[in-house]
Amino acid sequence: MQYGRKWKETRARFLQRYPLCCVCYQLHGVITPADMVDHIVALDDRSDYQQLHDFDNLAPLCNKHHSHKTRDVDQGDIPADYFKTEIVDKFKRRYEAM
């Protein structure tokens, strides 16, 4: 999957809209800038190009929580759909209500 210029634009728009790490804020009540944009459901070369830019499949994370999320989801310790509904979606609703 090629990321390129359009991904950089998507990433910048997403971080402008959601500038905080969703895990730090939602689970720990700590305000930490997000410096990573994670694909909740990982993409591969067979993925639909639109999935690359779909805000519903993106999570704002700090570097620490990006590493933890990737490890935990890849190992099957946390299902990606649980991470999305219980952490990311709740964070987005809470953040947008501020």
trRosetta pair geometry for C-beta under 8 A, 3 or more apart (Angstrom, degrees):
i j d omega theta_ij theta_ji phi_ij phi_ji
1 43 5.1 14 -27 131 170 119
1 44 6.7 172 -25 158 114 15
1 45 5.7 -148 -40 -95 69 45
1 47 5.9 -3 -85 48 133 114
1 49 7.9 167 -143 -108 96 61
1 52 6.5 175 179 -87 126 121
3 7 3.8 -70 -177 35 79 164
3 8 7.5 90 144 -40 100 71
3 52 7.2 -174 -118 -163 60 129
4 7 5.6 108 61 13 55 101
4 8 7.3 -100 124 -5 38 94
5 8 5.6 -54 -152 33 35 113
5 9 6.6 33 152 -17 67 103
6 9 5.6 -53 -152 36 35 113
6 10 6.4 37 150 -20 67 104
6 52 8.0 73 105 111 109 126
6 53 6.8 -53 145 -77 106 131
7 10 5.5 -53 -145 38 35 112
7 11 6.0 38 154 -22 67 106
7 52 6.1 -71 -96 161 101 117
7 53 7.2 -128 -103 -79 59 85
8 11 5.7 -51 -144 37 29 114
8 12 6.3 30 155 -19 62 106
9 12 5.8 -54 -147 36 29 110
9 13 6.4 27 156 -16 64 107
10 13 5.9 -58 -149 39 29 109
10 14 6.1 29 155 -21 66 110
10 37 7.9 -179 117 129 87 163
10 52 7.4 131 47 130 167 81
10 53 4.5 -127 -106 -129 151 87
11 14 5.8 -57 -145 36 27 111
11 15 6.3 20 159 -12 64 108
11 37 4.8 -159 -133 20 86 148
12 15 6.1 -58 -144 41 28 105
12 16 6.3 31 154 -23 63 107
13 16 5.6 -55 -148 34 30 114
13 17 6.4 24 155 -14 65 107
14 17 5.9 -60 -151 40 30 107
14 18 6.2 -30 169 37 69 100
14 37 5.3 82 91 -121 140 138
14 55 6.2 179 -108 -116 102 89
14 58 5.4 -64 -144 130 150 154
14 60 6.8 -175 145 -73 98 96
15 18 6.7 -74 -123 71 28 64
15 19 5.8 66 174 -103 68 62
15 34 6.0 -150 -128 89 91 109
15 37 6.4 -102 -55 -62 94 112
15 60 6.3 130 -108 -119 64 114
16 19 6.8 10 -134 -65 18 97
17 55 7.7 -13 72 -136 154 134
18 22 7.2 -3 173 -62 127 99
18 34 6.6 19 123 18 83 154
18 60 4.2 -160 120 -19 110 142
18 91 7.8 77 -151 127 124 110
18 92 6.6 -48 -97 -108 133 81
18 95 6.2 79 -123 110 84 164
19 33 6.2 -41 161 -138 88 75
19 34 6.0 -169 177 30 33 97
19 60 7.0 -156 -139 -167 4 155
20 24 6.9 -118 170 69 92 110
20 25 5.0 59 138 -41 130 139
20 31 5.9 -71 -128 -148 127 70
20 32 6.5 103 -159 65 78 50
20 33 6.7 -81 -109 -114 49 29
20 34 5.7 74 129 -25 10 97
20 60 6.4 89 76 112 38 134
20 91 7.9 -142 91 -178 104 120
20 95 6.8 -171 43 -110 118 131
21 24 4.0 63 85 13 116 112
21 25 6.3 157 82 -9 62 89
21 32 4.4 -14 20 82 122 104
21 33 7.1 56 -24 100 88 20
21 34 4.8 151 -70 -84 55 76
21 60 6.2 -136 -107 124 32 84
21 61 5.3 51 -137 -148 87 36
21 62 4.0 -33 -80 -21 143 89
21 65 5.6 119 -171 31 126 141
22 25 6.1 -64 -141 47 28 104
22 26 5.4 10 170 -6 69 121
22 34 7.4 31 -17 -85 69 128
22 59 5.6 -90 24 -168 140 93
22 60 5.5 116 -27 63 93 78
22 61 6.6 -51 29 -79 86 66
22 65 8.0 -159 60 124 67 152
22 87 5.9 105 134 152 114 91
22 88 5.3 41 149 -110 166 58
22 91 3.7 152 -147 75 98 176
22 92 7.5 -19 -112 -45 127 69
23 26 6.3 -57 -121 47 21 98
23 27 5.4 -16 -172 18 62 121
23 28 7.4 38 142 3 66 104
23 61 6.4 34 6 -124 109 90
23 62 7.6 -104 54 25 104 91
23 65 4.1 178 47 -149 143 150
23 68 7.6 157 173 72 174 128
23 69 7.2 -147 -53 -58 142 114
23 87 6.2 3 -92 -171 69 133
24 27 7.3 -59 -112 51 7 85
24 28 5.4 -55 -159 52 46 117
24 30 4.5 -80 176 79 95 97
24 31 7.1 117 124 -121 119 7
24 32 4.0 1 99 23 176 119
24 62 6.1 52 -29 -5 129 126
24 65 6.6 -127 -37 -32 82 145
25 28 7.4 -18 -46 56 7 73
25 29 7.0 37 -158 -119 40 19
25 30 6.7 -111 -81 67 42 47
25 31 6.3 46 -93 -97 95 51
25 32 7.3 -141 -44 29 79 77
25 91 6.0 100 84 -136 113 111
25 94 7.7 179 136 95 117 131
25 95 7.4 52 127 -74 157 105
26 87 5.4 142 91 -155 152 69
26 90 5.9 106 -141 94 131 105
26 91 4.2 -82 -59 -78 125 99
26 94 7.0 145 -101 37 87 147
27 87 6.8 -18 -45 -124 106 105
32 62 4.9 -31 133 -58 128 138
33 62 7.0 98 84 -96 52 94
34 37 7.4 73 150 -74 122 62
34 60 3.5 -38 -121 172 170 99
34 61 5.8 75 -140 40 97 15
34 62 6.1 -108 -116 -62 45 54
35 61 8.0 -61 51 98 54 54
35 62 6.1 46 22 -135 89 52
35 63 5.8 -19 69 -42 117 86
36 60 7.6 137 79 -162 56 45
36 61 4.7 -35 73 75 106 88
36 62 6.9 70 18 166 101 8
36 63 5.9 123 -29 -87 123 50
36 66 4.1 -12 85 -67 162 149
37 58 5.4 -12 -177 -164 100 113
37 59 7.3 151 -160 71 52 42
37 60 6.3 -26 -104 -100 68 57
37 61 7.6 151 -100 26 20 80
38 58 6.9 138 72 -157 47 57
38 59 4.5 -25 62 61 102 96
38 60 7.9 -172 18 -78 84 9
38 61 5.2 26 -12 8 121 129
38 66 5.5 -176 -67 -128 121 91
38 69 6.2 33 -166 90 171 143
38 70 7.3 -139 -136 -62 127 91
39 42 5.7 107 96 -114 112 35
39 43 5.2 -45 150 -13 170 96
39 51 7.5 64 -148 148 125 96
39 52 7.6 -51 -94 -126 131 46
39 57 5.7 9 -154 142 74 102
39 58 6.5 -38 -99 -97 48 61
40 57 5.2 -133 34 -165 97 59
40 58 7.0 -126 -17 -71 90 9
40 59 5.4 98 -71 -23 91 112
40 80 5.5 123 156 -173 81 100
40 83 6.2 -177 -151 98 100 113
40 84 4.8 75 -178 -80 153 102
40 88 6.3 -82 -89 -8 133 164
41 51 7.6 -71 81 -170 107 127
41 57 5.7 -66 33 -146 91 113
41 80 5.2 101 -88 154 68 153
41 84 7.8 -10 -36 -55 86 135
42 73 7.6 158 -31 117 108 130
42 74 7.8 54 -37 -84 148 87
42 80 7.8 -122 -8 -96 76 146
43 47 4.0 -64 -152 -3 88 169
43 51 5.9 159 -100 109 114 120
43 52 6.2 45 -98 -86 168 73
44 47 5.5 130 49 -25 51 99
47 51 5.0 -96 172 59 111 138
47 52 7.1 119 116 -53 126 82
48 51 4.8 102 70 -13 85 103
49 52 5.8 -38 -173 9 48 118
49 53 7.9 13 147 5 68 101
50 53 6.3 -74 -163 48 45 94
50 54 6.1 63 143 -53 76 103
51 54 5.3 -41 -139 7 38 124
51 57 5.9 -3 -166 41 80 165
54 57 4.5 52 88 18 108 106
54 58 7.0 172 93 -20 56 93
55 58 5.4 -63 -144 33 40 116
57 84 7.9 -38 -122 -112 49 128
59 69 7.3 -142 90 -175 149 171
59 83 7.4 -48 -70 146 159 109
59 84 7.7 -123 -66 -104 118 64
59 87 7.7 32 -136 107 133 107
59 88 4.6 -89 -106 -106 104 127
61 65 4.6 -134 -162 90 104 102
61 66 4.2 138 109 -65 133 80
61 69 6.3 -101 -111 7 158 141
62 65 5.2 77 53 19 80 99
62 66 6.9 -139 91 -12 36 90
63 66 5.6 -54 -146 32 29 115
63 67 6.6 29 157 -18 63 103
64 67 6.1 -62 -161 34 28 108
64 68 6.5 20 150 -13 65 110
65 68 5.3 -50 -140 41 41 113
65 69 5.9 44 158 -23 71 104
66 69 6.0 -52 -142 37 26 109
66 70 6.3 25 159 -17 62 109
67 70 6.0 -58 -147 38 26 109
67 71 6.3 23 157 -15 63 110
68 71 5.9 -61 -149 40 28 109
68 72 6.0 19 160 -14 67 114
69 72 6.0 -61 -140 42 26 106
69 73 5.9 16 166 -10 66 112
69 78 7.5 -75 -142 70 62 140
69 83 6.4 102 -147 -145 107 147
70 73 6.3 -59 -139 42 23 102
70 74 5.9 20 163 -16 62 116
71 74 6.0 -63 -142 41 22 108
71 75 6.1 9 164 -8 63 115
71 77 7.9 6 123 26 74 127
72 75 6.2 -61 -141 43 24 103
72 77 4.4 -83 -158 67 77 114
72 78 4.4 29 142 15 115 110
73 76 7.6 40 -179 -73 31 24
73 77 7.6 -81 -63 51 23 74
73 78 5.6 -55 -78 76 63 88
73 79 7.5 58 -130 -167 80 13
73 80 5.2 66 -147 -75 126 79
73 83 6.3 -46 -80 -18 118 150
76 79 7.7 14 -156 -79 58 60
78 82 5.9 -124 -176 76 80 121
78 83 5.5 81 142 -57 119 103
79 82 4.4 92 65 2 91 104
79 83 7.1 -158 94 -6 49 84
80 83 5.6 -53 -150 36 36 114
80 84 6.3 37 152 -20 67 106
81 84 5.5 -51 -146 36 34 114
81 85 6.2 17 162 -7 69 109
82 85 6.4 -63 -138 45 27 96
82 86 5.4 -9 178 13 67 123
82 87 7.9 54 135 -2 64 96
83 86 7.0 -61 -114 52 13 89
83 87 5.4 -35 -165 34 54 122
83 88 6.4 47 142 -12 71 106
84 87 7.4 -21 -63 52 4 79
84 88 5.1 -43 -140 45 43 123
84 89 6.0 51 155 -24 66 102
85 88 7.7 11 -22 51 13 83
85 89 5.3 -16 -132 26 36 133
85 90 7.6 58 156 -27 44 91
86 89 7.7 46 -5 44 15 96
86 90 6.3 -8 -178 -6 29 128
87 90 6.4 -72 -145 41 10 105
87 91 6.2 9 160 -19 56 113
88 91 5.7 -58 -148 36 26 112
88 92 6.3 25 157 -20 65 106
89 92 5.7 -51 -146 34 32 111
89 93 6.5 30 156 -16 65 104
90 93 5.9 -54 -148 38 31 109
90 94 6.1 29 154 -17 65 111
91 94 5.7 -62 -146 41 29 110
91 95 5.9 26 158 -19 68 110
92 95 5.8 -54 -140 39 27 109
92 96 6.1 24 161 -17 63 110
93 96 6.0 -59 -145 39 26 108
93 97 6.4 25 156 -21 62 111
94 97 5.9 -62 -152 34 28 111
94 98 7.3 44 148 -40 60 94
95 98 5.8 -38 -163 2 38 117
